[in-house]
Amino acid sequence: MIGIPTVALRGGKCVIPGAVSGLTSLIPLDDPFAVIRTFVHDGFERILLDADEPTVGEGAHLLEAVLRDGAAEFDVAARISSTEQAQSMFDAGAARVIVGTRALEEPDWLAHLADLFPGLVLLASQVRDREVVTRGWVRRLPTDLLDLAAELGGIPLGGMIVWSADLDGDGRAIELGLLEDLCETSSVPVLAAGAFASPSDLRALDHRGLAGAVLGAALYTGELDSRFIAQEFAE
């Protein structure tokens, strides 16, 4: 299993990422390029860029600058909702693009995009009570996560990233049973994103067959030791 740090870009600045999709802190960091190079120096080769929509102002310029700098292999989550936006991210240097709301609500578009970029599109799914939700955790789709995974069979995705809203009081619980079932059902690699705060959290995912864990604030606060995690969860 691979550990993937998140670098969050908002309004032309780098901020500390949150544990849940769509949430970031308001604490700016001095230099996104320095943050990325620190992760690379610690041993991470793959980084998730959680960014503003790729056509919006200073944020778009910073995102493109980071991609063109090419310091790491970047997965880009930037509210991508069109084929043209995805193409622009690949043109700028993205290794993979992450799509969510439109892909979940318009499966034909997701299939078309994956056919254009086989193995390079990741589907991000927010989950509450095993049901898929979109639009900032507000809209519930008439399907659960396992049914969704079954419906994706035959689409050449690069993987699924699951953010779960089913967290306990301190924000660190993870839906291990659901994720294990998903790995058994899915025809593509499954990655989880959440408030993982100890190596044992990540080992629990690894033991259940997940391909990766998307890491957030814990790498910035020191709850997770960046070098140790990069070494233990390198593939």
C-alpha positions in Angstrom: 0.0 0.0 0.0 1.2 3.5 -0.8 0.9 6.6 1.4 0.0 9.8 -0.6 0.4 13.2 1.1 -2.1 15.9 0.3 -1.0 19.4 -0.6 -4.0 21.8 -0.5 -4.0 24.9 -2.7 -6.6 27.6 -2.1 -6.8 31.1 -3.6 -3.3 31.0 -4.8 -1.9 29.9 -1.4 -0.9 26.6 0.2 -2.9 25.7 3.3 -2.9 22.7 5.7 -5.3 20.1 4.4 -8.2 18.7 6.3 -9.0 15.1 6.8 -12.3 15.2 5.0 -12.8 16.0 1.4 -13.6 19.7 0.8 -12.3 20.8 4.2 -9.1 22.8 4.7 -7.7 24.8 7.5 -7.2 28.6 7.2 -3.6 28.3 8.2 -1.4 29.3 5.2 2.0 27.8 4.6 4.9 29.8 3.3 5.8 28.1 0.0 4.0 25.2 -1.7 7.1 24.3 -3.6 9.0 23.9 -0.3 6.2 21.8 1.1 6.3 19.5 -1.9 10.1 19.2 -1.9 10.1 18.3 1.8 7.7 15.4 1.1 9.8 14.3 -1.8 13.0 14.5 0.3 11.3 12.4 2.9 10.7 9.7 0.3 7.2 10.3 -1.1 7.1 10.0 -4.9 3.3 10.6 -5.4 1.4 13.6 -4.1 -2.3 14.6 -4.3 -2.9 18.2 -5.1 -6.3 19.3 -3.7 -6.8 22.6 -5.6 -9.4 25.2 -6.6 -11.2 24.8 -9.9 -8.4 24.8 -12.6 -9.9 27.9 -14.4 -10.1 30.2 -11.4 -7.6 33.1 -11.0 -4.5 32.9 -9.0 -5.3 29.4 -7.9 -5.1 28.2 -11.5 -1.8 29.8 -12.0 -0.3 28.2 -8.9 -1.7 24.8 -9.8 -0.2 24.9 -13.3 3.2 26.2 -11.9 3.3 23.3 -9.4 2.5 20.8 -12.1 5.0 22.2 -14.6 7.7 22.2 -11.8 7.4 18.4 -11.9 8.9 17.7 -8.5 6.7 14.6 -8.0 4.0 12.5 -9.5 0.8 14.4 -9.0 -2.8 13.3 -8.7 -5.0 16.4 -9.2 -8.3 17.0 -7.5 -9.5 20.4 -8.7 -13.3 20.2 -9.1 -12.8 18.9 -12.6 -16.1 18.8 -14.4 -15.3 18.7 -18.1 -13.1 16.8 -20.5 -11.3 20.0 -21.4 -10.4 20.7 -17.8 -9.0 17.1 -17.5 -7.0 17.5 -20.7 -5.5 20.8 -19.5 -4.3 19.1 -16.3 -2.6 16.4 -18.2 -1.1 18.9 -20.6 0.3 20.8 -17.5 1.9 17.6 -16.2 -0.6 15.8 -14.0 0.0 12.1 -13.7 -3.7 11.4 -12.9 -6.9 13.4 -12.5 -9.5 12.9 -9.8 -13.2 13.5 -10.6 -16.2 13.5 -8.3 -19.6 15.1 -8.5 -20.2 15.1 -12.3 -18.7 11.6 -12.7 -21.0 10.2 -10.1 -24.1 11.9 -11.4 -23.3 11.3 -15.1 -21.7 7.8 -15.4 -21.7 8.1 -19.2 -19.3 11.1 -19.0 -17.1 9.2 -16.5 -16.9 6.2 -18.9 -16.1 8.6 -21.8 -13.3 10.3 -19.8 -11.8 7.0 -18.7 -11.8 5.7 -22.3 -9.9 8.8 -23.3 -7.4 8.5 -20.5 -7.4 4.8 -19.5 -5.9 4.1 -16.1 -5.4 7.8 -15.4 -8.7 8.8 -14.0 -9.6 8.3 -10.3 -13.1 8.5 -9.1 -13.6 10.2 -5.7 -16.6 9.2 -3.7 -17.8 10.6 -0.5 -19.7 8.1 1.7 -22.1 8.5 4.6 -23.9 5.4 6.1 -22.5 3.4 3.2 -24.4 5.6 0.7 -22.7 7.8 -1.9 -23.1 11.5 -1.4 -22.1 14.5 -3.6 -22.2 18.3 -3.6 -20.5 18.9 -0.3 -22.0 15.9 1.5 -25.5 17.2 0.8 -27.0 15.1 -2.0 -27.4 11.4 -1.5 -27.4 9.2 -4.6 -29.7 6.2 -4.9 -26.9 3.7 -4.6 -24.5 2.4 -2.0 -20.8 2.2 -2.4 -20.6 -1.5 -3.2 -23.3 -1.2 -5.9 -21.4 1.7 -7.4 -18.2 -0.4 -7.5 -20.1 -3.1 -9.3 -21.5 -0.7 -11.8 -18.0 0.5 -12.6 -16.9 -2.8 -13.9 -15.4 -2.5 -17.4 -14.6 1.2 -17.1 -10.8 1.6 -17.3 -10.4 3.7 -14.2 -7.1 4.1 -12.3 -8.8 3.6 -9.0 -11.4 4.8 -6.5 -10.8 7.2 -3.6 -13.2 6.9 -0.7 -13.8 9.7 1.8 -16.0 8.5 4.7 -18.2 10.7 6.8 -18.6 7.9 9.3 -16.1 9.2 11.8 -16.2 8.9 15.6 -16.0 11.8 18.0 -12.2 12.4 17.6 -12.4 12.0 13.8 -10.1 9.0 13.6 -12.4 6.0 13.1 -12.4 4.4 9.7 -15.0 2.1 8.1 -12.7 -0.9 7.8 -15.5 -3.4 7.1 -16.9 -1.3 4.3 -13.5 -0.7 2.8 -12.7 -4.4 3.0 -15.9 -5.3 1.2 -15.2 -2.6 -1.4 -11.8 -4.1 -2.2 -13.4 -7.5 -2.8 -16.1 -5.9 -5.0 -14.1 -3.4 -7.0 -12.3 -4.2 -10.2 -10.0 -1.2 -9.7 -7.6 -0.2 -6.9 -9.2 1.3 -3.8 -7.7 4.2 -1.8 -9.0 5.7 1.4 -8.8 9.2 2.7 -9.4 10.2 6.3 -8.0 11.4 9.6 -5.4 8.7 9.8 -3.2 9.6 12.8 -1.0 6.6 13.5 0.8 3.9 11.5 -1.6 1.4 13.0 -4.4 3.2 11.2 -2.6 2.7 7.9 -1.6 -0.9 8.6 -5.3 -1.7 9.2 -6.0 -0.5 5.7 -3.1 -2.4 4.2 -4.2 -5.6 5.8 -7.6 -5.2 4.2 -6.3 -4.9 0.7 -6.3 -1.2 0.1 -4.0 0.1 -2.6 -3.4 3.5 -0.9 -4.1 6.0 1.8 -4.5 9.7 1.2 -2.9 11.6 4.1 -3.9 15.0 5.4 -3.2 17.2 8.4 -1.4 14.5 10.5 1.7 14.8 8.3 1.8 18.6 9.0 1.2 18.4 12.7 3.7 15.6 13.3 1.2 13.0 14.4 2.5 11.0 11.5 6.2 11.0 10.9 6.7 11.8 7.3 9.9 9.9 6.7 8.7 6.8 8.5 5.4 6.7 6.6 7.1 7.2 3.3 9.4 4.3 4.0 6.8 1.9 5.3 4.1 2.7 2.8 6.0 3.1 -0.4 4.0 0.8 -2.7 
